[in-house]
Amino acid sequence: MYRGTLRSCGRDGHVIAEGAILSLMTSTEIRMARALLRWTQRDLAERALINRRTVVNIESGKHIPNSSTLESIRRAFEAAGIEFAETGTSGPKIVTRR
């Protein structure tokens, strides 16, 4: 899991941070994490302190979120027991803390 400063986000779901490309949450992973928590898009928006329309647009691929929005979403999920971990494979990297 990346905890440094994010510099920019690309359409491929990766960010560039100090010269390294690091995986971030994809729209599918966000939807999957919401489903695990049984959260609506409104629930996520309220907990991440972002607009519900932003969640809708991120999940549908209509919007590329900036690093602060992704960080807010990540913090909301982590507070609820969800973490996004690097697995070295292409696919969801969702880990629940119980």
TIRO-2110 file (N, C-alpha, C; in Angstrom, 1 decimal):
// TIRO-2110
0.8, -1.2, 0.0, N, 1, A
0.0, 0.0, 0.0, CA, 1, A
0.9, 1.2, 0.0, C, 1, A
0.6, 2.2, -0.8, N, 2, A
1.4, 3.4, -0.9, CA, 2, A
0.9, 4.5, 0.0, C, 2, A
1.8, 5.0, 0.8, N, 3, A
1.4, 6.0, 1.8, CA, 3, A
2.1, 7.3, 1.6, C, 3, A
2.8, 7.5, 0.5, N, 4, A
3.5, 8.8, 0.2, CA, 4, A
2.7, 9.8, -0.4, C, 4, A
3.3, 10.8, -1.0, N, 5, A
2.6, 11.9, -1.7, CA, 5, A
2.4, 11.5, -3.2, C, 5, A
1.2, 11.5, -3.7, N, 6, A
0.9, 11.2, -5.0, CA, 6, A
1.1, 12.4, -5.9, C, 6, A
1.7, 12.2, -7.1, N, 7, A
2.0, 13.3, -8.0, CA, 7, A
0.9, 13.5, -9.1, C, 7, A
0.5, 12.4, -9.8, N, 8, A
-0.4, 12.6, -10.8, CA, 8, A
-1.1, 11.2, -11.1, C, 8, A
-2.3, 11.2, -11.7, N, 9, A
-3.0, 10.0, -11.9, CA, 9, A
-3.3, 9.8, -13.4, C, 9, A
-3.1, 8.7, -13.9, N, 10, A
-3.4, 8.4, -15.3, CA, 10, A
-4.6, 7.6, -15.5, C, 10, A
-5.0, 7.5, -16.8, N, 11, A
-6.2, 6.7, -17.1, CA, 11, A
-6.1, 5.2, -16.8, C, 11, A
-4.9, 4.7, -16.7, N, 12, A
-4.6, 3.3, -16.5, CA, 12, A
-4.7, 2.9, -15.1, C, 12, A
-5.1, 3.8, -14.2, N, 13, A
-5.3, 3.4, -12.8, CA, 13, A
-4.0, 3.5, -12.0, C, 13, A
-3.0, 4.0, -12.5, N, 14, A
-1.7, 4.2, -11.8, CA, 14, A
-1.4, 5.6, -11.6, C, 14, A
-0.5, 5.8, -10.6, N, 15, A
-0.1, 7.2, -10.3, CA, 15, A
1.4, 7.2, -10.4, C, 15, A
1.9, 8.4, -10.7, N, 16, A
3.4, 8.6, -10.7, CA, 16, A
3.7, 9.4, -9.4, C, 16, A
4.6, 8.8, -8.6, N, 17, A
5.0, 9.4, -7.4, CA, 17, A
6.5, 9.3, -7.3, C, 17, A
7.2, 10.4, -7.4, N, 18, A
8.7, 10.4, -7.2, CA, 18, A
9.3, 9.4, -8.1, C, 18, A
8.9, 9.3, -9.4, N, 19, A
9.5, 8.5, -10.4, CA, 19, A
9.0, 7.0, -10.5, C, 19, A
8.2, 6.6, -9.5, N, 20, A
7.8, 5.2, -9.5, CA, 20, A
6.3, 5.1, -9.8, C, 20, A
5.9, 4.1, -10.6, N, 21, A
4.5, 3.9, -10.9, CA, 21, A
3.9, 2.9, -9.9, C, 21, A
2.8, 3.3, -9.2, N, 22, A
2.3, 2.5, -8.1, CA, 22, A
0.8, 2.3, -8.4, C, 22, A
0.3, 1.1, -8.2, N, 23, A
-1.1, 0.8, -8.4, CA, 23, A
-2.0, 1.5, -7.3, C, 23, A
-3.1, 2.0, -7.8, N, 24, A
-4.1, 2.5, -6.9, CA, 24, A
-5.4, 1.8, -7.1, C, 24, A
-6.4, 2.2, -6.4, N, 25, A
-7.7, 1.6, -6.5, CA, 25, A
-8.3, 1.8, -7.9, C, 25, A
-8.9, 0.8, -8.4, N, 26, A
-9.6, 0.9, -9.7, CA, 26, A
-11.1, 1.1, -9.4, C, 26, A
-11.8, 1.5, -10.4, N, 27, A
-13.3, 1.7, -10.2, CA, 27, A
-13.9, 0.4, -9.7, C, 27, A
-13.4, -0.7, -10.3, N, 28, A
-14.0, -2.0, -9.9, CA, 28, A
-13.7, -2.3, -8.4, C, 28, A
-12.5, -2.0, -8.0, N, 29, A
-12.1, -2.3, -6.6, CA, 29, A
-12.9, -1.4, -5.6, C, 29, A
-13.2, -0.2, -6.0, N, 30, A
-14.0, 0.7, -5.2, CA, 30, A
-15.4, 0.1, -5.1, C, 30, A
-16.0, -0.3, -6.2, N, 31, A
-17.3, -1.0, -6.2, CA, 31, A
-17.3, -2.2, -5.3, C, 31, A
-16.2, -3.1, -5.4, N, 32, A
-16.1, -4.3, -4.7, CA, 32, A
-16.0, -4.0, -3.2, C, 32, A
-15.2, -3.0, -2.8, N, 33, A
-15.1, -2.6, -1.4, CA, 33, A
-16.4, -2.1, -0.8, C, 33, A
-17.1, -1.3, -1.6, N, 34, A
-18.4, -0.9, -1.2, CA, 34, A
-19.4, -2.0, -0.9, C, 34, A
-19.3, -3.0, -1.9, N, 35, A
-20.2, -4.2, -1.7, CA, 35, A
-19.9, -5.0, -0.5, C, 35, A
-18.6, -5.1, -0.2, N, 36, A
-18.2, -5.8, 1.0, CA, 36, A
-18.8, -5.2, 2.3, C, 36, A
-18.8, -3.9, 2.3, N, 37, A
-19.3, -3.1, 3.4, CA, 37, A
-20.8, -2.9, 3.4, C, 37, A
-21.4, -3.2, 2.2, N, 38, A
-22.8, -3.0, 2.0, CA, 38, A
-23.1, -1.5, 2.0, C, 38, A
-22.2, -0.7, 1.5, N, 39, A
-22.4, 0.7, 1.4, CA, 39, A
-23.0, 1.1, 0.0, C, 39, A
-23.8, 2.1, 0.1, N, 40, A
-24.3, 2.7, -1.2, CA, 40, A
-23.2, 3.8, -1.6, C, 40, A
-23.4, 4.3, -2.8, N, 41, A
-22.5, 5.3, -3.3, CA, 41, A
-22.6, 6.6, -2.4, C, 41, A
-23.8, 6.8, -1.9, N, 42, A
-24.0, 7.9, -0.9, CA, 42, A
-23.3, 7.7, 0.4, C, 42, A
-23.3, 6.4, 0.9, N, 43, A
-22.5, 6.1, 2.1, CA, 43, A
-21.1, 6.4, 1.9, C, 43, A
-20.5, 6.0, 0.8, N, 44, A
-19.1, 6.2, 0.6, CA, 44, A
-18.8, 7.7, 0.5, C, 44, A
-19.6, 8.4, -0.3, N, 45, A
-19.4, 9.9, -0.4, CA, 45, A
-19.5, 10.6, 0.9, C, 45, A
-20.4, 10.2, 1.8, N, 46, A
-20.5, 10.8, 3.1, CA, 46, A
-19.3, 10.5, 3.9, C, 46, A
-18.8, 9.3, 3.9, N, 47, A
-17.7, 8.9, 4.7, CA, 47, A
-16.4, 9.5, 4.2, C, 47, A
-16.3, 9.6, 2.9, N, 48, A
-15.0, 10.2, 2.3, CA, 48, A
-15.1, 11.7, 2.1, C, 48, A
-16.2, 12.3, 2.5, N, 49, A
-16.4, 13.7, 2.4, CA, 49, A
-16.2, 14.3, 1.0, C, 49, A
-16.9, 13.5, 0.1, N, 50, A
-16.9, 13.9, -1.3, CA, 50, A
-18.3, 13.9, -1.8, C, 50, A
-18.5, 14.5, -3.0, N, 51, A
-19.9, 14.5, -3.6, CA, 51, A
-20.3, 13.1, -4.1, C, 51, A
-21.5, 12.7, -3.9, N, 52, A
-22.0, 11.4, -4.4, CA, 52, A
-21.8, 11.3, -5.9, C, 52, A
-22.0, 12.4, -6.6, N, 53, A
-21.8, 12.4, -8.1, CA, 53, A
-20.4, 12.0, -8.5, C, 53, A
-19.4, 12.5, -7.6, N, 54, A
-18.0, 12.1, -7.9, CA, 54, A
-17.8, 10.6, -7.8, C, 54, A
-18.4, 10.0, -6.8, N, 55, A
-18.4, 8.5, -6.7, CA, 55, A
-19.0, 7.9, -7.9, C, 55, A
-20.1, 8.3, -8.3, N, 56, A
-20.8, 7.8, -9.5, CA, 56, A
-19.9, 7.9, -10.7, C, 56, A
-19.3, 9.0, -10.9, N, 57, A
-18.5, 9.3, -12.1, CA, 57, A
-17.2, 8.5, -12.1, C, 57, A
-16.6, 8.3, -10.9, N, 58, A
-15.4, 7.5, -10.8, CA, 58, A
-15.7, 6.0, -11.1, C, 58, A
-16.7, 5.5, -10.5, N, 59, A
-17.1, 4.1, -10.7, CA, 59, A
-17.5, 3.8, -12.1, C, 59, A
-18.1, 4.8, -12.8, N, 60, A
-18.5, 4.5, -14.2, CA, 60, A
-17.4, 4.8, -15.2, C, 60, A
-16.2, 5.3, -14.7, N, 61, A
-15.1, 5.6, -15.6, CA, 61, A
-15.2, 7.0, -16.3, C, 61, A
-16.2, 7.8, -15.9, N, 62, A
-16.4, 9.1, -16.6, CA, 62, A
-15.5, 10.1, -16.0, C, 62, A
-14.8, 9.8, -14.9, N, 63, A
-14.0, 10.8, -14.2, CA, 63, A
-12.7, 10.2, -13.7, C, 63, A
-11.6, 10.8, -13.9, N, 64, A
-10.3, 10.4, -13.3, CA, 64, A
-10.1, 11.1, -12.1, C, 64, A
-10.2, 10.5, -10.9, N, 65, A
-10.0, 11.2, -9.6, CA, 65, A
-8.6, 11.7, -9.4, C, 65, A
-8.6, 12.8, -8.7, N, 66, A
-7.3, 13.4, -8.3, CA, 66, A
-6.8, 12.6, -7.1, C, 66, A
-5.5, 12.8, -6.8, N, 67, A
-4.9, 12.1, -5.7, CA, 67, A
-5.6, 12.3, -4.3, C, 67, A
-6.1, 13.5, -4.1, N, 68, A
-6.7, 13.8, -2.8, CA, 68, A
-8.1, 13.1, -2.7, C, 68, A
-8.8, 13.0, -3.8, N, 69, A
-10.1, 12.2, -3.8, CA, 69, A
-9.8, 10.8, -3.5, C, 69, A
-8.8, 10.2, -4.2, N, 70, A
-8.5, 8.8, -3.9, CA, 70, A
-8.0, 8.6, -2.5, C, 70, A
-7.3, 9.5, -2.0, N, 71, A
-6.8, 9.4, -0.6, CA, 71, A
-8.0, 9.4, 0.4, C, 71, A
-9.0, 10.3, 0.1, N, 72, A
-10.2, 10.4, 1.0, CA, 72, A
-11.0, 9.1, 0.9, C, 72, A
-11.1, 8.5, -0.3, N, 73, A
-11.8, 7.2, -0.4, CA, 73, A
-11.1, 6.1, 0.3, C, 73, A
-9.7, 6.1, 0.1, N, 74, A
-8.9, 5.1, 0.8, CA, 74, A
-9.1, 5.2, 2.3, C, 74, A
-9.0, 6.4, 2.9, N, 75, A
-9.1, 6.6, 4.3, CA, 75, A
-10.5, 6.1, 4.8, C, 75, A
-11.6, 6.4, 4.1, N, 76, A
-12.9, 6.0, 4.4, CA, 76, A
-13.0, 4.5, 4.5, C, 76, A
-12.4, 3.8, 3.5, N, 77, A
-12.5, 2.3, 3.5, CA, 77, A
-11.6, 1.8, 4.6, C, 77, A
-10.4, 2.3, 4.9, N, 78, A
-9.6, 1.8, 5.9, CA, 78, A
-10.2, 2.0, 7.3, C, 78, A
-10.9, 3.1, 7.5, N, 79, A
-11.6, 3.3, 8.8, CA, 79, A
-12.7, 2.3, 9.0, C, 79, A
-13.2, 1.7, 7.9, N, 80, A
-14.2, 0.6, 8.0, CA, 80, A
-13.6, -0.8, 8.0, C, 80, A
-12.3, -0.9, 7.9, N, 81, A
-11.7, -2.2, 7.9, CA, 81, A
-11.3, -2.8, 6.6, C, 81, A
-11.3, -1.9, 5.6, N, 82, A
-10.9, -2.4, 4.2, CA, 82, A
-9.5, -1.8, 3.9, C, 82, A
-8.6, -2.6, 3.4, N, 83, A
-7.3, -2.1, 2.9, CA, 83, A
-7.1, -2.6, 1.5, C, 83, A
-6.3, -1.8, 0.7, N, 84, A
-5.9, -2.1, -0.6, CA, 84, A
-4.5, -2.5, -0.6, C, 84, A
-4.1, -3.7, -0.8, N, 85, A
-2.8, -4.2, -0.7, CA, 85, A
-2.2, -4.6, -2.1, C, 85, A
-0.9, -4.4, -2.3, N, 86, A
-0.3, -4.9, -3.5, CA, 86, A
-0.1, -6.4, -3.4, C, 86, A
-0.6, -7.1, -4.5, N, 87, A
-0.5, -8.5, -4.5, CA, 87, A
0.5, -9.0, -5.6, C, 87, A
0.9, -8.1, -6.5, N, 88, A
1.8, -8.5, -7.6, CA, 88, A
1.0, -9.2, -8.7, C, 88, A
-0.3, -9.2, -8.7, N, 89, A
-1.1, -9.8, -9.7, CA, 89, A
-2.0, -8.7, -10.3, C, 89, A
-2.6, -8.9, -11.4, N, 90, A
-3.6, -8.0, -11.9, CA, 90, A
-4.9, -8.4, -11.4, C, 90, A
-5.5, -7.7, -10.6, N, 91, A
-6.8, -8.0, -10.0, CA, 91, A
-7.0, -7.3, -8.7, C, 91, A
-8.1, -7.5, -8.2, N, 92, A
-8.4, -6.8, -6.9, CA, 92, A
-7.4, -7.1, -5.8, C, 92, A
-7.2, -6.0, -5.1, N, 93, A
-6.2, -6.1, -4.0, CA, 93, A
-6.9, -5.7, -2.7, C, 93, A
-8.0, -6.2, -2.4, N, 94, A
-8.8, -5.8, -1.3, CA, 94, A
-8.6, -6.8, -0.2, C, 94, A
-8.2, -6.3, 1.0, N, 95, A
-8.0, -7.1, 2.2, CA, 95, A
-8.9, -6.5, 3.3, C, 95, A
-9.6, -7.4, 4.0, N, 96, A
-10.4, -6.9, 5.1, CA, 96, A
-9.7, -7.2, 6.4, C, 96, A
-9.8, -6.2, 7.3, N, 97, A
-9.3, -6.4, 8.7, CA, 97, A
-10.4, -6.7, 9.6, C, 97, A
-10.3, -7.8, 10.3, N, 98, A
-11.4, -8.2, 11.2, CA, 98, A
-10.8, -8.5, 12.6, C, 98, A
END
